[in-house]
């Protein structure tokens, strides 16, 4: 059937990760990559121009996809049927590509010269923002005030 969606499995996600990584290498955004398949499927990349790490993972259940950018930003997507799983993975791959290619804006929030929070925006094509820190610490920092700097825009 032509409308059938490929099942999400560790092997199919590994293939998708390798295709994505090879594309990033061809475009010059990444010099090298590795894929791990023990307990979960994990793709590790490093941005060519500054060695910033990007890690994409699929949990063993295949229902949760995780993305870490530069050891500073984390996000995840959960899905329970195959079409939604592929959509979730596609969205995270678009965010990763935006980060690797420099298609984003980043703000650092500082107080007394110390970084206390970050915000990164990916305007195209996902219109996604990720920030840190969250929770009570982030609330306290907002209450006592901080300075915002735009640090990256390509």
C-alpha angles and dihedrals in degrees: 000000000000095000094055117118118223113250115253108241134149089261095050092047091047089054091049090049092050092048090050093047093047089051090051090050092049090050091050096241093114130035097197142350142193134209122207122195104180112118090338138014112261131178118198121193135169122211111244100226100049107005093244109167126237121188126188119185140179116204120234092259090057091227101099128057120193131198128191122186121197092335086283108081128050130182136161142194127206125200135166108198127053100252091050091046091054090047091051092049092046091053092052091047089053090051091048091049090050090052095045093047094045094243096144145079122235131195126194118207112211137186119188091348094306123114108240100166145006136207125193124187128197105194097180132079100342103033088216131156127195125189142178144233108038136173126039095336091055092047092051091049091051091050095052092045136244140201120249123216128183103225106170136030123149 
